[in-house]
């Protein structure tokens, strides 16, 4: 997996599981994966050490991986996208869109 693929994956995991994280984890992971701030920039903004931010990112990634291993929402989301790409039936696509929305906003 390339670095870009990893960033995209964790960005999606963060969207899916953000409500299961602490406020501090959400903020740090948002800054790192979504806003694309460096470890140094996050540390400076939060008035903390680089090592504290590195540790928070590592722990946050581990948490997101744990949630995905247990719940599988991203895997299911990717399966829905795959099904949508291979069907032309508008009713089925509509149902798959509804399932996708529920996954993204229902946790």
ABEGO torsion letter per residue (X at the ends): XBAAAAAAAAAAAAAAAAAABBAAAAAAAAAAAAAGBBAAAAAAAAGBBAAAAAAAAAAAAAAAAAAAAAAGAAAAAAAAAAAAAABABAAAAAAAAAAAAAAAAAX
